[in-house]
Amino acid sequence: MKSVRLGGRGPLVSRFCFGMLPLGPLQANLPRAEAVRLLEGALEAGVSFFDTAELYGTYPLVRDVLRPPAVVATKAYAYTYEGMRESLKRALAETGRERIDIFLLHEQESRLTLAGHAEALRCLTEARKAGVVGAVGVSTHAPEVVDRAAEMEDIDVIHPLVNYRGLGLLGGTLDEMLAAIEKASRAGKGLYAMKVLGGGHLAVGGARLAVATPLESLAGTPEEAFAFIRGVKGVHAVAVGVKTREELLYDLALLAGEKPPEDLAAAVRGRRRALLIEEHCEGCGKCVERCRYGALSLGAGPRVIVDQAKCVLCGYCAAACRDFCIKVV
């Protein structure tokens, strides 16, 4: 497994970053023993970099499996000093760690939201000085956030959305995101990419959607998606959500530029994913407000309607559901 330095002030990490979102209740919600085996398999394969978040509900897995020197990045939505201090305390307590390697402001949308999180950022930079946090950064789907973060002295690491079709970008184009990534890299920021497969939409040759959508006109292959991200100047590491051993081995091979065995490729390609709204949904609309892509709406009946063409299968809407009606399946 190739290791890289995550920018000028980030830690040494494996180029492959294990995305833990699919393990938790927002997506697959794997049984604990199964999730533990998968994480242990990643460690055995040489993966040393793991991405989670307060929202994901996977801190106990970090505590049980991912002890140092495994590098763990987490994220929180807190925007006040006190709120971020509580998020940091929770992360330390629930992961059983004395230090969080990378702590990010979660899902920043614009320069304005960055400015609005100034106090939360101050909390993290003070924690970095105290040695409780290793590196400080932001995660974002917006090119303008990457561009602004590149100019901010307090930011060490940026976690941007980037894929070969620009699916999921907010308020900008793929060319603008690539330019911002290059600018941030020149400024010494560590960058690890997310959503290289667009939540599975851009790997239709691999994990097809359960429902045919206009996005299938963008059909490509996982090989194309990984070849693209390998060539993006400035990206040091790539985070990919993983929920099976076959997916892990398949993605590791593709990121390395190798051809996976055909039986492994066939096992991964046979899986389909979609956002499911359970029949007991009462249409409160909280998930509709939470979705940043306009993929959810209230119809004539009580149940929320999913536009699979717009959904990027992040599962974040599930966190807003009081009745646990939403799943990525």
N, C-alpha and C positions, 0 to 999 in steps of 0.2 A: 504494500500500500504506500503510495507516494505521500510524503508529508510536506507541508508548505507552511511558511510563516504568514499569518493572517495580517498583512499590512505591516506598518512600521512599529506598532505598539500592541498588536494582538499576539495570541499564543501560537505555538507550533501545533498544527492540526493535520489530520488526514484530509486529503483532497475530497474525499466522499464524506458528507455529513449526513448522519442518520436522522431523518425527520420523524419525530415521535408523535405527531398529531394523529396518525391513523390508529395508534395503539389505544388511545383513550376513548372516553365516552362520546366525543363529538363525531367519531367515525366508527371504526371496527369494534372498539371496546373489547379487545381480546381478553380472554381469561388470563389471570395473572401468570400462571405457570407457562402458558404459551408465549406471552410477552417477554417473560424472563429468558426463556430459551432463545428467542429471537435476538434479544440484545446481547446475550452471551455469545451467540454465533457471530454477531457483528464484531465484537471485540476479538474473537478468535481469528476473524478474517482480516484484522489489522485496522478496523475503523476505530478512530480515537476521538471523533467529534460528533456530538449529539445535540440536537436542537429541540427545545421544548418551550413551554410558556405557562404562565399562571392559569390561563384559560383552558389548557389542554387536559388538566387533571392527571398528569403523569409524574408528578414529583415523587410519589412513593416508589415508582420504578427506578428513578434516579438513585434514591436512597439505597435500594436493595441491590442494585447491579452496578451502577456507574460510579465507582469510587475513583479518586485520582490515581493515575495520571489522565484518565479519561477527561476530555474537555467538554463542559456543558455550557450551552448558551440558553438563556431564558429571556422572557419578555413579559411586560405588564402594561396595562392601559392607564395606570395611575398618572395624573397630571399635576397633583400638588406635591409639595415636599413631604407632608405627613402621609399622604396616600402611598407614595413610592417607598417611604421608609417601612410602612407596614407590608408592602409587597415584597420588599427585600427580606424583612424578618421572616415572612412566611416561607420564602424560597429557601432560606438557610435552614429553618426548622424542619421543613417537610422533606428536603433532600438530604438532610443530615450532614451537610457540608459546612466547613468553616469559611469558605470563600466561593463565590459564584464567578466562574471564569469569564463569562461575557453576559452583560445585562443590557437589554435593549428596550427602548421605548417602542411599544407594540403598534404596528400598523399606522404609521404617520401618513396623513393624507395630503398635506400641503405645507408651504412655508409658514402659513398662519398657525397650523396645529403644532408645528415645531416650536414656534414662539410661545404658544399657549402652554407648552409643557416645560417651560424654562425652569420652574421650581423642581419638578420631578428630575430633570436632568442635573440640576445642582445637587440634589440628594445623591444621585449615582456618582457624580464626580467626587464628592466628598467621601463616599464609600470607597471609591478607587484609591484615594489618598490614604485612607485608613487601612487599606489592604484587604477589605472585605469583598470588593469587586475587582476583577482583573482588568477588564476592558469594558468600555461604555459605548453604546451605539443606538441605531434605529433600525426598525424593519419597515418596509414601505412597498407599495405598488405604484408609486408616483415618481416619474422622472424628476420633477421639480424638487422633491425632498432629497433625492440623491445629490442633485446639483448643489442644494443649499448645505447639506451635511458635509459635502466635500470642503466647504469653506470654514467649518466650525472646528475650532481647536479642541473642544471638549469631546468630539466624536472620534472614536478609534475604529469602530467596525460598522459597516452598513450591510443590511440583508435585503437586497432588492429583488423584486419580481422581474424575471426576464426569461423569455422563451422565443423561439424562432418565428412565431406569428404575432407576438405582442399581445397575446390573449391575457386579459385580466389587468392590463395597465389602466391606471387612473389618470386622466388629465394630461395625456401626452402620447407620443408615438414611440415605436421601437427604436427608431434612429435617435430620438432624444434620450431614451434610457441608455442606449449604448454610449452616447457621448458623455452623459453624466457619469456613468461607470468609469470610463476612461479618465475623466477629470478627477474623480475621487481616488482612483488608483495612483495617479500622478501626485496627489496630495498626501500619499502615504496611508490612506485608509485601507483597512482590511475589508474585503468584499466576499460574501458567500451568497450565491444565487438561490432563489426559490422558484417553485412552479415551472421548472424547465419543461415539464410535460403538460402544463396548463391544467393541472388537476386530472390528467388522463385524457383530456379532449384531443391533445395533439399527438397522441400515440394510438390512433385508431387502428393502426396495424398491429397494436399490442393489446391494450386494455380497452376494448370497444365500449361505447356507451350502451346502456341497457335500452335506451330509446333513441331511434334515429333522429338526428337534428341537422339543421343547416351547417353546423360545425363540421359535419362529416365531409363537407366540400374542402375542408382544410386538411383532410386526411394525409398523414405522413407516416413515418415509422419512428419507433423509439431510437433507432440508429441515427436518423436525421436530427432528432432533437438533441441527443447527446453530442453528436458531431458539431452542431451549432454552438453549444455552450462550451465545448472544449476550445473553440476558436475565439471566444469573446475575450478581448484584451482587457485585463484588469481583474477578472474574476479568479479568486484564489481557490475557492472551494464551492461545492455544489450540494445543497440540501435536497434530499429526495425522501418523500414519505414512504415508509416501508411497513408492510403488515404480514409478509410471509417470507420464509427462507428463500423460496424461489425468486421472488421479486428482488431480494437483497443481492443474490448472486448474479442475477440478470443485470441489474443496474450497475453493480461493481464492474462487470465485464465491459459494459457499454461506455462507462466513464473512462475506462482505461483504453478505449479504442479497440477492444478485442471483440471477436464474434462469439456470442454465447452458444453453447451446445444447442442443437435443434430441439431436443426434448425439453430443455429448460425454457427455451423461447416459446414452445408450444404450450407449456403449462401456464406461463404468464399471459399469453395472448388469449387464452380461453376465458379470462375473467372479465366481467362486465361491471360497471359501476353507475350508480344513479343516486339522486337525492330522493328519499322517500318521505312523504308526509303521511303519517298514520291516520286511519279513519276516525280516531277519536279527537282529532284536531277540532277546536271550537272556533278558530278564526279570530283570535284576539289581536292579531296583526303585529305583535312584537317582533317576530322574525322578519316580517316585511320591512320594518323600520331598520332592522340590523343589517340586512343585505345591501352591500354597496354596489351591486351589479344590476339591480332591477330584475333579478331572476324570480322573485316571489311576488305574488299579488293576491288580493282577496277577490274571489269570484262571486257568483250568485249564491252558491251554497256556503256552508260554514267553513269548509276545509280550504286551506291555502293552496294556491295553484303554483306549480313549478314550471318555469320556462327553462327546459334543459339546455337550450341553445345558449343561454346567458350564464347558467350556473357553472362556477369553476370548481365545485365539489370541495370547498374548503371546510364546510361543516360548521362554520362560526355561527350561523343562524341557530343551530341547535342549542347554543348556550343561552339564547334569549327565550327559549320555549319552556314555559313553566310546567308543562305536562309531558315533556319528553316525547314529543310526537315526531321529531325529525331525526333521520339517520342517513348516513351515507352507506349504501349497501351494495 
